[in-house]
Amino acid sequence: MIGTFMAVLDATIVNVGLPKIMASFGVGLDKIEWVITAYMLAMAVMLPTAGWLADRFGYKRLYFLGLLLFTFGSFLCGMSGNENMLIISRIIQGLGAGAIQPVGMAIVTREFPPKQRGVALGFWAISAAASVSFGPLIGGYLVDKFSWPLIFDVNVPVGIIGLLATLVIQREYINRKVKGFDFWGFITISIFLPVILYALTEGNAATNSAGWHAPYIMVCFAIAAVAFVGFITAELTVKHPLIDLKLLANHNFGLANLVVFIFSLGMFGSTFLMPIYLQNALGYTAIQSGAVFLPVGIIQGFISPIAGIASDKINPKIPIALGLMLLATSFFLNSKLSFLTERDFIMLSLYLRGLGMGMLFTPLSAISLSEIPRDKMGQASGISNVVRQLAGSFGVAILATMLTTRVNYHTEMYSQSVNSQSEIYKEVARNSSTYIRTNAGYSPANAQLLGRSVISQHLSKEAYIQGVDDDFLLAGVFTLLGGIPLFWLHTKKSKTKQEKGVHYE
């Protein structure tokens, strides 16, 4: 739970600091999004490898090394003097987190029998919920009162506590059946993930005037396609694959991961939107924007164990479906944001999000692993985490790219709609100039220029908010689409299989 708290904390705490980091380094959204994407990408690369490494060298040993690497990466992030160093340090962090999460989940799953597994996973999820609640709040306080590097430095003492707890508490487990390492699979997936995400993020970058048709973007897509085909071929043909894709042929496991992939595109991809909207559009401070997320994790942490208990007693598709609907409703409410949106409306959407996430994750994890043999739990946990992180990385890249595109679109539309020669425009500019001259003491000429500038700034803010709204709308659509495979999940209980440690058929 300590390790999971750390790993998820660093995926949430950084969001409230993004505006300050952008201002500190003087970079735009297309560059700073890599602070999030690099972390998730490194996790996605490490996640499948972690299953084999844990089987080969021991779960306790790998968990300790992952936590050590994560803590060291946090220290380097706090010492970063430019955005490139910060991104490299985030990669180191992500590699450590990529070992922590799947191994931690596998340890919890292995230590508890099937009848207690839902409850155990529910309590394990509390650690993630706590970081969702307190991460943005802690990050906002540190950014406002001190400086943004402290949002990474705060991980170091907690990481040291986790390392000591790992040494004292955890028991070692080594899978004696482990086989050879799939080097070809590791190389191809390590090429595919960064190249495809680089192409997605650079397609509409400010430094790329040619857009999606730029030669280097096309080359990246071609390299990614070849690497992806090579990876799939390798995993289906080698004797001991890095990721046992044949596990996805298991009905429940395959469909559950499809659900996770689709809705994670929107859920994880939209995580950076709310703090940026609150700070850039509504003028919230970092701690104010972090405080609004406090109830999310509290609600999720309270609901997760209840949902775990319910999934052991009733059809788990019921809480999963309710969770998806609540999550989608939250995003659709967020697609109505404006510069006049009141805090109560924002909080309502976040309450629904916490409730939906709490109802969703634990039953979905339990039903996805219900038919997986115990000796395959490490591989299955690795695949589940890879799917989630991969979807999150794609979601961040897609929604960040869409945000840039839609802001430019709305800016152009508003610019075409404004007629500087119209009487309404002249009256607004004149009234603004009079107000500025009267209250700020500017000369008539300067007040007139500032009056026109106020209109331009307002249009830019409106275009930005409309772009954020479009992103939330897409996130809601992704979430609803994630519910479609839910209808085909098997949930009929079988006494025979349940006695063998399998919940559903």
C-alpha positions as CSV (number, residue, x, y, z in Angstrom):
1,M,0.0,0.0,0.0
2,I,2.9,2.4,0.7
3,G,4.5,1.7,-2.7
4,T,1.2,2.1,-4.5
5,F,0.5,5.3,-2.6
6,M,3.9,6.6,-3.8
7,A,3.5,5.6,-7.4
8,V,0.0,7.0,-7.8
9,L,0.9,10.1,-5.8
10,D,3.5,11.1,-8.4
11,A,1.0,10.7,-11.2
12,T,-1.4,13.2,-9.5
13,I,0.8,15.6,-7.4
14,V,2.5,16.9,-10.5
15,N,-0.7,18.1,-12.2
16,V,-1.3,21.1,-10.0
17,G,2.4,22.1,-10.5
18,L,2.3,22.1,-14.3
19,P,1.4,25.8,-14.7
20,K,4.3,26.8,-12.4
21,I,6.7,24.4,-14.1
22,M,5.7,25.8,-17.5
23,A,6.3,29.4,-16.3
24,S,9.6,28.4,-14.6
25,F,11.1,26.8,-17.8
26,G,9.2,29.0,-20.3
27,V,7.7,26.2,-22.3
28,G,4.3,25.4,-23.6
29,L,1.8,22.5,-23.2
30,D,3.2,20.5,-26.1
31,K,6.6,20.2,-24.2
32,I,5.4,20.1,-20.6
33,E,3.0,17.2,-21.3
34,W,6.0,15.0,-21.5
35,V,6.5,15.4,-17.8
36,I,3.3,13.3,-17.5
37,T,3.7,11.2,-20.6
38,A,7.4,10.2,-19.9
39,Y,6.4,8.9,-16.4
40,M,3.5,6.9,-17.7
41,L,5.5,5.7,-20.7
42,A,8.4,4.4,-18.6
43,M,5.9,2.6,-16.4
44,A,4.3,1.0,-19.5
45,V,7.7,-0.3,-20.7
46,M,8.7,-1.6,-17.3
47,L,5.4,-3.2,-16.3
48,P,5.6,-6.3,-18.6
49,T,9.3,-6.8,-17.7
50,A,8.5,-6.6,-14.0
51,G,6.5,-9.9,-14.1
52,W,9.4,-11.9,-15.5
53,L,12.0,-10.2,-13.2
54,A,9.8,-10.8,-10.1
55,D,9.4,-14.5,-11.0
56,R,13.2,-14.8,-11.7
57,F,14.8,-12.8,-8.9
58,G,12.0,-12.7,-6.3
59,Y,9.0,-10.5,-5.7
60,K,10.3,-8.9,-2.5
61,R,13.7,-8.1,-4.1
62,L,12.2,-6.5,-7.2
63,Y,9.7,-4.6,-5.2
64,F,12.5,-3.1,-3.0
65,L,14.6,-2.2,-6.1
66,G,11.6,-0.6,-7.8
67,L,10.9,1.5,-4.7
68,L,14.6,2.5,-4.4
69,L,14.7,3.5,-8.1
70,F,11.5,5.5,-7.7
71,T,12.8,7.3,-4.6
72,F,16.1,8.2,-6.4
73,G,14.2,9.4,-9.4
74,S,12.1,11.7,-7.2
75,F,15.3,13.2,-5.8
76,L,16.6,13.9,-9.3
77,C,13.3,15.5,-10.3
78,G,13.7,18.0,-7.4
79,M,17.2,18.8,-8.6
80,S,16.2,19.4,-12.2
81,G,17.3,22.7,-13.7
82,N,15.5,22.5,-17.0
83,E,12.6,20.7,-18.6
84,N,14.8,18.0,-20.3
85,M,16.5,17.0,-17.1
86,L,13.0,16.9,-15.4
87,I,11.7,14.6,-18.2
88,I,14.7,12.3,-17.9
89,S,14.3,12.1,-14.1
90,R,10.6,11.3,-14.6
91,I,11.6,8.4,-16.8
92,I,13.7,7.0,-13.9
93,Q,10.8,7.5,-11.6
94,G,8.5,5.7,-14.0
95,L,10.8,2.7,-14.3
96,G,10.6,2.3,-10.5
97,A,6.9,2.8,-10.4
98,G,6.6,0.2,-13.2
99,A,8.1,-2.4,-10.9
100,I,6.1,-1.3,-7.8
101,Q,2.5,-1.5,-9.1
102,P,2.3,-4.9,-10.8
103,V,4.4,-6.7,-8.2
104,G,2.4,-5.1,-5.4
105,M,-0.8,-6.2,-6.9
106,A,0.5,-9.7,-7.5
107,I,1.7,-9.9,-3.9
108,V,-1.7,-8.9,-2.6
109,T,-3.5,-11.3,-5.0
110,R,-1.2,-14.2,-4.0
111,E,-1.4,-13.7,-0.3
112,F,-5.2,-13.9,-0.1
113,P,-7.5,-16.8,-1.0
114,P,-10.2,-16.1,-3.7
115,K,-13.0,-15.5,-1.1
116,Q,-11.0,-12.7,0.5
117,R,-9.4,-11.3,-2.7
118,G,-12.1,-8.8,-3.5
119,V,-11.9,-7.2,0.0
120,A,-8.1,-7.3,-0.1
121,L,-7.9,-5.6,-3.4
122,G,-10.4,-3.0,-2.1
123,F,-8.2,-2.1,0.8
124,W,-5.1,-2.1,-1.4
125,A,-7.0,0.4,-3.6
126,I,-7.3,2.7,-0.6
127,S,-3.7,3.6,-1.0
128,A,-4.3,4.8,-4.6
129,A,-7.4,6.7,-3.5
130,A,-5.5,8.4,-0.7
131,S,-2.9,9.7,-3.1
132,V,-5.6,10.9,-5.5
133,S,-7.1,12.9,-2.6
134,F,-4.0,14.2,-0.9
135,G,-1.6,14.4,-3.8
136,P,-3.0,17.5,-5.5
137,L,-3.6,19.2,-2.1
138,I,-0.1,18.5,-0.9
139,G,1.3,19.5,-4.2
140,G,-0.7,22.7,-4.3
141,Y,0.5,23.7,-0.8
142,L,4.1,23.0,-1.6
143,V,3.9,24.9,-4.9
144,D,2.2,28.0,-3.4
145,K,4.2,28.2,-0.1
146,F,7.6,27.0,-1.3
147,S,8.5,25.9,-4.9
148,W,7.5,23.2,-7.4
149,P,10.6,21.0,-6.8
150,L,9.3,20.1,-3.4
151,I,6.4,18.2,-5.0
152,F,9.1,15.6,-5.9
153,D,11.3,16.0,-2.8
154,V,8.4,15.0,-0.6
155,N,8.5,11.5,-2.0
156,V,12.0,10.8,-0.7
157,P,11.3,10.4,3.1
158,V,8.1,8.4,2.3
159,G,10.1,6.2,0.0
160,I,12.7,5.5,2.7
161,I,9.9,4.5,5.1
162,G,8.5,2.2,2.4
163,L,12.0,0.6,1.8
164,L,12.4,-0.1,5.5
165,A,8.9,-1.6,5.7
166,T,9.6,-3.8,2.7
167,L,12.7,-5.2,4.4
168,V,10.9,-6.0,7.6
169,I,7.4,-7.0,6.6
170,Q,7.4,-8.7,3.1
171,R,8.0,-12.4,2.5
172,E,10.1,-13.5,-0.5
173,Y,8.6,-15.5,-3.2
174,I,10.4,-16.9,-6.3
175,N,8.7,-18.7,-9.1
176,R,10.8,-21.7,-9.9
177,K,9.1,-22.3,-13.2
178,V,10.4,-19.1,-14.7
179,K,11.9,-19.5,-18.2
180,G,14.2,-17.5,-20.5
181,F,13.9,-13.7,-21.1
182,D,12.1,-12.5,-24.3
183,F,14.7,-10.0,-25.5
184,W,13.1,-9.5,-28.9
185,G,9.7,-8.7,-27.3
186,F,11.3,-6.2,-24.9
187,I,13.2,-4.4,-27.7
188,T,10.1,-4.1,-30.0
189,I,7.8,-2.8,-27.3
190,S,10.4,-0.4,-26.1
191,I,10.7,1.0,-29.6
192,F,6.9,1.1,-30.3
193,L,5.7,3.0,-27.2
194,P,8.0,6.0,-27.2
195,V,8.0,6.4,-31.0
196,I,4.2,6.3,-31.4
197,L,3.6,8.7,-28.4
198,Y,6.2,11.1,-29.8
199,A,4.4,11.1,-33.1
200,L,1.1,11.7,-31.4
201,T,2.3,14.6,-29.3
202,E,4.4,16.3,-32.0
203,G,1.6,16.2,-34.7
204,N,0.2,19.6,-33.6
205,A,3.2,20.9,-31.7
206,A,4.1,24.6,-32.0
207,T,7.5,23.7,-33.4
208,N,6.0,21.5,-36.2
209,S,4.7,23.8,-38.9
210,A,4.0,20.9,-41.3
211,G,1.6,19.2,-38.9
212,W,0.7,15.5,-39.3
213,H,2.2,15.5,-42.8
214,A,5.7,16.3,-41.6
215,P,8.2,13.7,-42.9
216,Y,9.6,12.9,-39.5
217,I,6.1,12.3,-38.1
218,M,5.3,9.9,-41.0
219,V,8.7,8.1,-40.4
220,C,7.8,7.7,-36.7
221,F,4.4,6.2,-37.5
222,A,6.1,3.8,-39.9
223,I,8.7,2.7,-37.4
224,A,6.0,2.3,-34.7
225,A,3.9,0.1,-37.1
226,V,6.9,-2.1,-37.9
227,A,7.8,-2.4,-34.2
228,F,4.2,-3.2,-33.2
229,V,3.9,-6.0,-35.8
230,G,7.3,-7.3,-34.7
231,F,6.1,-7.3,-31.0
232,I,2.9,-9.1,-31.7
233,T,4.7,-11.7,-33.9
234,A,7.3,-12.3,-31.3
235,E,4.9,-12.7,-28.4
236,L,2.7,-15.2,-30.3
237,T,5.7,-17.3,-31.6
238,V,8.4,-17.3,-29.0
239,K,8.5,-20.1,-26.4
240,H,8.5,-17.8,-23.4
241,P,7.0,-14.4,-24.3
242,L,7.6,-11.2,-22.3
243,I,3.9,-10.6,-22.2
244,D,1.8,-13.8,-22.5
245,L,-0.7,-12.4,-24.9
246,K,-2.5,-15.8,-24.9
247,L,-3.8,-14.8,-21.5
248,L,-6.0,-12.3,-23.3
249,A,-7.7,-15.2,-25.0
250,N,-9.2,-15.9,-21.5
251,H,-12.8,-14.6,-21.9
252,N,-13.1,-12.5,-18.8
253,F,-9.5,-11.3,-18.7
254,G,-9.5,-10.2,-22.3
255,L,-12.8,-8.4,-22.2
256,A,-12.0,-6.7,-18.8
257,N,-8.8,-5.3,-20.2
258,L,-10.6,-4.0,-23.3
259,V,-13.0,-2.2,-20.9
260,V,-10.0,-0.8,-19.0
261,F,-8.2,0.3,-22.1
262,I,-11.1,2.2,-23.6
263,F,-12.3,4.1,-20.5
264,S,-8.7,4.8,-19.4
265,L,-8.1,6.8,-22.5
266,G,-10.5,9.4,-21.2
267,M,-10.0,9.0,-17.5
268,F,-6.2,9.2,-17.3
269,G,-5.9,11.4,-20.3
270,S,-8.1,14.1,-18.7
271,T,-6.2,14.2,-15.4
272,F,-4.2,17.3,-16.3
273,L,-7.2,19.3,-17.6
274,M,-8.9,20.3,-14.4
275,P,-5.9,21.9,-12.6
276,I,-4.9,23.8,-15.7
277,Y,-8.5,25.0,-16.2
278,L,-8.8,26.1,-12.6
279,Q,-5.5,28.0,-12.5
280,N,-5.4,29.4,-16.0
281,A,-9.1,30.2,-16.5
282,L,-10.5,30.8,-13.0
283,G,-7.4,32.2,-11.4
284,Y,-7.2,29.5,-8.6
285,T,-3.9,29.2,-6.8
286,A,-2.2,25.8,-6.8
287,I,-3.4,24.9,-3.3
288,Q,-6.9,25.9,-4.2
289,S,-6.9,23.8,-7.3
290,G,-5.4,20.9,-5.3
291,A,-8.0,21.2,-2.6
292,V,-10.9,20.5,-4.9
293,F,-9.6,17.0,-5.5
294,L,-9.5,16.1,-1.8
295,P,-13.1,14.5,-1.7
296,V,-12.4,12.4,-4.8
297,G,-9.9,10.0,-3.2
298,I,-11.8,10.0,0.1
299,I,-15.0,8.9,-1.6
300,Q,-13.0,6.4,-3.8
301,G,-11.3,5.0,-0.7
302,F,-14.5,4.6,1.2
303,I,-16.4,3.0,-1.7
304,S,-13.6,0.6,-3.0
305,P,-13.8,-1.9,-0.1
306,I,-17.6,-1.8,-0.2
307,A,-17.5,-2.4,-4.0
308,G,-15.1,-5.3,-3.4
309,I,-17.4,-6.9,-0.8
310,A,-20.4,-6.4,-3.2
311,S,-18.5,-8.0,-6.1
312,D,-18.0,-11.1,-4.0
313,K,-21.7,-11.4,-3.3
314,I,-23.6,-10.0,-6.3
315,N,-23.1,-9.7,-10.1
316,P,-19.9,-7.6,-10.3
317,K,-21.1,-6.1,-13.6
318,I,-23.7,-4.0,-11.6
319,P,-21.1,-1.8,-9.7
320,I,-18.9,-1.7,-12.8
321,A,-21.7,-0.4,-15.0
322,L,-22.8,2.1,-12.4
323,G,-19.2,3.3,-12.0
324,L,-18.8,3.8,-15.7
325,M,-22.0,5.8,-15.9
326,L,-21.1,8.0,-13.0
327,L,-17.6,8.6,-14.4
328,A,-19.1,9.5,-17.9
329,T,-21.6,11.9,-16.2
330,S,-18.7,13.6,-14.4
331,F,-16.9,14.2,-17.7
332,F,-20.1,15.4,-19.5
333,L,-20.7,17.9,-16.6
334,N,-17.1,19.1,-17.1
335,S,-17.8,19.7,-20.8
336,K,-20.1,22.6,-19.7
337,L,-17.4,24.6,-17.9
338,S,-17.1,28.4,-18.4
339,F,-15.2,31.3,-16.9
340,L,-18.3,31.8,-14.7
341,T,-18.6,28.2,-13.4
342,E,-19.2,28.1,-9.7
343,R,-17.2,25.9,-7.3
344,D,-20.3,23.8,-6.3
345,F,-20.8,22.7,-9.9
346,I,-17.1,21.7,-10.2
347,M,-17.3,19.8,-6.9
348,L,-20.4,17.9,-8.0
349,S,-18.6,16.5,-11.0
350,L,-15.6,15.5,-8.8
351,Y,-17.9,13.8,-6.2
352,L,-19.4,11.7,-9.0
353,R,-15.9,10.9,-10.3
354,G,-14.7,9.6,-7.0
355,L,-17.9,7.6,-6.5
356,G,-17.6,6.1,-10.0
357,M,-13.9,5.2,-9.7
358,G,-14.5,3.6,-6.3
359,M,-17.3,1.4,-7.7
360,L,-15.4,0.5,-10.8
361,F,-11.8,-0.6,-10.2
362,T,-12.1,-3.3,-7.5
363,P,-14.9,-5.4,-9.1
364,L,-13.3,-5.1,-12.5
365,S,-9.9,-6.2,-11.1
366,A,-11.6,-9.2,-9.3
367,I,-13.6,-10.4,-12.3
368,S,-10.6,-10.0,-14.7
369,L,-8.4,-12.3,-12.6
370,S,-11.2,-14.7,-11.6
371,E,-10.2,-17.3,-14.1
372,I,-6.4,-16.9,-14.1
373,P,-4.3,-19.6,-12.4
374,R,-2.2,-18.6,-9.4
375,D,1.1,-19.2,-11.2
376,K,0.0,-16.8,-14.0
377,M,-1.0,-14.0,-11.6
378,G,2.3,-12.1,-12.1
379,Q,1.9,-12.1,-15.8
380,A,-1.8,-11.2,-15.6
381,S,-1.2,-8.3,-13.2
382,G,1.6,-7.1,-15.5
383,I,-0.7,-7.1,-18.5
384,S,-3.5,-5.3,-16.7
385,N,-1.2,-2.6,-15.6
386,V,0.4,-2.3,-19.0
387,V,-3.0,-1.9,-20.6
388,R,-4.0,0.8,-18.1
389,Q,-0.7,2.8,-18.4
390,L,-0.6,2.4,-22.1
391,A,-4.1,3.7,-22.4
392,G,-3.3,6.6,-20.0
393,S,-0.2,7.5,-22.1
394,F,-2.2,7.5,-25.3
395,G,-5.0,9.4,-23.6
396,V,-2.7,12.2,-22.4
397,A,-1.1,12.4,-25.9
398,I,-4.5,12.4,-27.7
399,L,-6.2,14.9,-25.4
400,A,-3.2,17.2,-25.2
401,T,-3.0,17.3,-29.0
402,M,-6.8,17.8,-29.2
403,L,-6.7,20.6,-26.7
404,T,-4.1,22.5,-28.8
405,T,-6.1,21.8,-32.0
406,R,-9.5,22.9,-30.5
407,V,-8.1,26.0,-28.8
408,N,-6.7,27.1,-32.2
409,Y,-10.0,26.3,-33.9
410,H,-12.1,28.3,-31.4
411,T,-9.6,31.2,-31.5
412,E,-10.0,31.4,-35.2
413,M,-13.7,31.2,-35.0
414,Y,-14.0,33.9,-32.4
415,S,-11.5,36.1,-34.3
416,Q,-13.7,35.8,-37.5
417,S,-16.8,36.6,-35.5
418,V,-15.4,39.8,-34.0
419,N,-15.9,42.9,-36.1
420,S,-13.8,45.7,-34.8
421,Q,-15.8,48.2,-36.9
422,S,-19.2,47.2,-35.3
423,E,-20.9,49.5,-32.9
424,I,-21.1,46.8,-30.2
425,Y,-17.3,46.3,-30.3
426,K,-16.6,50.0,-30.2
427,E,-19.0,50.5,-27.2
428,V,-17.4,47.6,-25.2
429,A,-13.9,48.9,-26.0
430,R,-14.9,52.5,-25.1
431,N,-16.4,51.4,-21.8
432,S,-13.4,49.3,-20.9
433,S,-11.1,52.2,-21.8
434,T,-13.1,54.6,-19.6
435,Y,-13.0,52.1,-16.7
436,I,-9.2,51.7,-17.0
437,R,-8.6,55.4,-17.3
438,T,-10.8,56.2,-14.3
439,N,-9.5,53.5,-12.0
440,A,-5.9,53.0,-13.1
441,G,-4.9,56.5,-14.1
442,Y,-3.8,55.7,-17.6
443,S,-3.7,58.3,-20.4
444,P,-6.6,58.2,-22.9
445,A,-4.4,56.7,-25.6
446,N,-3.0,53.9,-23.4
447,A,-6.4,53.2,-21.9
448,Q,-7.8,52.8,-25.4
449,L,-5.1,50.2,-26.3
450,L,-5.7,48.3,-23.0
451,G,-9.4,48.4,-23.6
452,R,-9.0,46.6,-26.9
453,S,-6.4,44.2,-25.3
454,V,-9.0,43.2,-22.6
455,I,-11.4,42.1,-25.4
456,S,-8.6,40.1,-27.0
457,Q,-7.6,38.4,-23.7
458,H,-11.2,37.5,-23.0
459,L,-11.6,35.9,-26.4
460,S,-8.4,33.9,-25.8
461,K,-9.7,32.7,-22.5
462,E,-13.0,31.7,-24.0
463,A,-11.3,29.8,-26.8
464,Y,-9.1,28.0,-24.2
465,I,-12.1,27.0,-22.0
466,Q,-14.0,25.8,-25.1
467,G,-11.0,23.6,-26.0
468,V,-11.0,22.1,-22.4
469,D,-14.7,21.5,-22.7
470,D,-14.2,19.6,-26.0
471,D,-11.6,17.4,-24.3
472,F,-13.9,16.5,-21.4
473,L,-16.6,15.7,-23.9
474,L,-14.3,13.3,-25.7
475,A,-13.3,11.8,-22.3
476,G,-17.0,11.1,-21.6
477,V,-17.5,9.4,-24.9
478,F,-14.5,7.2,-24.3
479,T,-15.9,6.2,-20.9
480,L,-19.3,5.2,-22.3
481,L,-17.6,3.2,-25.1
482,G,-15.7,1.3,-22.4
483,G,-19.0,-0.1,-21.1
484,I,-19.8,-1.9,-24.4
485,P,-17.6,-5.0,-23.8
486,L,-19.1,-5.3,-20.3
487,F,-22.2,-7.0,-21.7
488,W,-20.2,-10.1,-22.7
489,L,-18.4,-10.7,-19.4
490,H,-19.1,-14.0,-17.7
491,T,-20.5,-13.7,-14.2
492,K,-22.5,-16.9,-13.5
493,K,-21.0,-18.5,-10.5
494,S,-19.9,-22.1,-10.6
495,K,-19.5,-24.1,-7.3
496,T,-17.1,-26.5,-8.9
497,K,-14.8,-23.8,-10.2
498,Q,-15.1,-21.7,-7.1
499,E,-13.9,-24.5,-5.0
500,K,-10.8,-24.6,-7.3
501,G,-10.2,-20.9,-6.6
502,V,-12.1,-19.5,-9.6
503,H,-15.0,-17.1,-9.1
504,Y,-16.8,-16.9,-12.4
505,E,-17.4,-18.8,-15.6
